[in-house]
Amino acid sequence: MLWYLEEGVKTMEYIAHIDKERIQTVKEHLEGTAKISGDFAEKFGKEDWGYCCGMLHDIGKYSIDFQKRILGESNRRVDHSTASARVCAEKGGRYSFLEYCVEGHHAGLPDYGSNFDGSNDPTLMGRRKKKISDYQAYQTEIEIPPITSSPIDLNKTANRDFSLSVFMRMIYSCLVDADFLDTEAFMKNGKGKRDSGQDIAVLLEKLENHIFDWLQNRDIETVNGRRTEILRHCLEMGESEKGLFRLTVPTGGGKTIASLAFALRHAVKNKMDRVIYVIPYTSIIEQNAKVFRDILGEENVLENHCNVDYESSEELMPMQLATENWDKPIVVTTNVQFFESLFSNKSSRCRKLHNIANSVLIFDEAQMLPNDYLKPCIAMIEELINSYETSVVLCTATQPALKSFFQNGVSATELCPRMKEQFAFFKRTIFENTGVLTEEKLVENLKKEFQALCIVNTKKRAQRIYKTLEGEGIYHLSTSMYPKHRKRVLKEIQERLQQNKKCVLVSTSLVEAGVDLDFRSVYRELAGVDSMIQAAGRCNREGTRTAKESKVFIFKFEERQNILGQRQQIDVAKSLIADGRDLSDMESITKYFEMLYHIKGDTLDKKKIMDEFKNKQYNFAKVGKEFRLIEQNTKTLFINCEEQADEILHLLKERGFSRSGVRKASQYCIEVYDKEFDKLYGMGMVRPVSEDIEDFYELQDRSKYTEEMGLELEFDDGVALFF
């Protein structure tokens, strides 16, 4: 707070931010944030809510105590968020919906709490009892804007409370991003380096130029002709109104480019802002992102996942900044990043959410939507379609049976032309059920093969079979090998296959998606139907042999195994095989998912996420903590077997945690389950890398990590076993 004379009158100036000799007043910051927040919310028809939230969020900075602190006259910490929440509660009506948003714009969206909460509790009810500094001076400079629109359309929701909770998240996202951006603009004094990329229409033109020659092919009796037919139809369907779509394309049908063509044409037709690809595996993300960059330009494609690091260089700074709020026309991210952000309560995770509105969402490998959280995930997808101007494409060769989960009349439009005919044309393999096999018999069969892939359900068994087979042209792949190691081995396998040399690979399911391999035959241990079909996609991939010459052998071992998270999938698949069904048949796939979802029942929302949003008493913080697609029951083990790895490890030990350092290190890391880690730790085989990096360790005994198998999972003394 500064005093100055204006025409002989002593006047106060309330300060929000200071940068050396420059100041930003509270009024300037509120108005700037409100304008940006309102513009963001306008994309889904709620400009008045976004603007009002922006004007409210920092009125606590009008207190004398805050002004003393910002001027360096006091070290006392000042709560400036609760004042805004109190105004919302006092005004009531529509303003009460903003109470969560303004209260949590720094600390995160709170839980509602209870009447028994005290003033020190971080809940909404607790904060209502908190004593705060007098902030009423705000009334001398600003007025609280009116809110004229309703928060939700009751005709578009089957669950009012869940819809309201999503609405609050979206307004919260508009607010926190606007707050960051306005503050950033002041602190950088107009010298920011953000770059939103090119217009969607420009990207569509780039794609159309890329595929122009392809579209001239009308010979539907060839593989490329069929791919073009699918591509052409997706382009035409891009003219559709917003909604829910399915792209059910067989392996080899060209779904990556076809889905991009639909998305860009659809975005231009409906004046949408961006295309967001949501993909389960980082290997597919990296592969697809490269394709998109090659066609559309580096500056237009943002990868946002744990294995990518845009270093703070001058050149890459715009990309680093874009990861904060997804302000790029093409975003490629993971299921984990996408859904955990949508259910998070933290400002850093929620900041990007408003940029999901008015976007085309492509869920690649849609059968990988998380079963344990399927109900809340589908509820969120439906809400995005109905209320936030999005279109959604469920893209896969094994379409999950999700129709019954959409509660408010949302139905999907298929984008693949003559779908059944396409699957018949692209059928490259024949499934053969070989029943029960011993490991010895499996090894005997593999020894007779020239080029074969064998996929089993555990890393331990994969290593044991590999050891029995060891020899020229025999390979092993699993997550017991760090990512860079796997990529190196994978490249060698691909080269060997291309050179038509002997190649037998023993692996886990990690090769089932996003890996370009083409074997003459595949052996797949009994698993979920979608997983086995994915495995079949690694056989006769290029269609150079007949289906009869390309067998996928389904087998099971004698002993019953407890495969983490897979028992029900295996049991349903076993039932379908017992009924004599063709696993590749589309009706069989639908039946599989229907049976699986029926069996899982309530466990499709295992943490009862939907129950946390009732009667406007919402538990945002609890849900943010509980909603974890990957449970944290592992420790990270760094494998220091390369020169570059040694350099990264040295820096981590010297400097401690940094996001950039940990991301670089991830290429040399494997995940170890807690139970097995404890055994390794007890044997003195691991040690912490740095005190300030939690659950991050270094393998000390390098002899336990080999080029052939990665971390050996069976030790001579039998003490430490990994499954």
Secondary structure as UniProt FT lines:
FT   STRAND          2..6
FT   TURN            7..8
FT   STRAND          9..13
FT   STRAND          15..19
FT   TURN            20..21
FT   STRAND          22..25
FT   HELIX           26..42
FT   TURN            43..45
FT   HELIX           47..56
FT   TURN            57..58
FT   HELIX           59..62
FT   HELIX           64..70
FT   TURN            71..72
FT   HELIX           82..91
FT   HELIX           93..98
FT   HELIX           99..103
FT   TURN            104..107
FT   TURN            115..116
FT   TURN            119..120
FT   HELIX           124..128
FT   HELIX           136..140
FT   HELIX           154..156
FT   HELIX           160..187
FT   TURN            188..190
FT   HELIX           200..211
FT   TURN            212..213
FT   HELIX           214..216
FT   TURN            220..221
FT   HELIX           223..237
FT   TURN            238..239
FT   STRAND          244..248
FT   TURN            251..252
FT   HELIX           255..269
FT   TURN            270..271
FT   STRAND          274..279
FT   HELIX           282..296
FT   HELIX           298..300
FT   STRAND          301..304
FT   TURN            306..307
FT   TURN            314..316
FT   HELIX           317..325
FT   STRAND          330..334
FT   HELIX           335..342
FT   HELIX           347..350
FT   TURN            351..352
FT   HELIX           353..355
FT   TURN            356..358
FT   STRAND          359..364
FT   HELIX           366..368
FT   HELIX           371..373
FT   HELIX           374..387
FT   STRAND          391..396
FT   HELIX           403..405
FT   STRAND          412..414
FT   TURN            417..418
FT   HELIX           419..425
FT   STRAND          430..437
FT   HELIX           439..447
FT   STRAND          451..455
FT   HELIX           459..469
FT   TURN            472..473
FT   STRAND          474..477
FT   TURN            479..480
FT   HELIX           483..498
FT   TURN            499..500
FT   STRAND          503..507
FT   HELIX           509..511
FT   STRAND          521..525
FT   HELIX           529..536
FT   TURN            537..538
FT   TURN            541..542
FT   HELIX           547..549
FT   STRAND          551..557
FT   TURN            564..566
FT   HELIX           567..578
FT   TURN            579..580
FT   TURN            583..584
FT   HELIX           586..600
FT   HELIX           601..605
FT   TURN            606..607
FT   HELIX           609..612
FT   STRAND          613..614
FT   TURN            615..616
FT   STRAND          617..619
FT   HELIX           620..626
FT   STRAND          634..638
FT   HELIX           643..655
FT   HELIX           659..665
FT   HELIX           666..668
FT   STRAND          669..673
FT   HELIX           674..682
FT   TURN            683..684
FT   STRAND          686..688
FT   TURN            691..692
FT   TURN            694..695
FT   STRAND          696..699
FT   HELIX           702..704
FT   STRAND          705..706
FT   TURN            707..709
FT   STRAND          710..711
FT   TURN            716..717
//
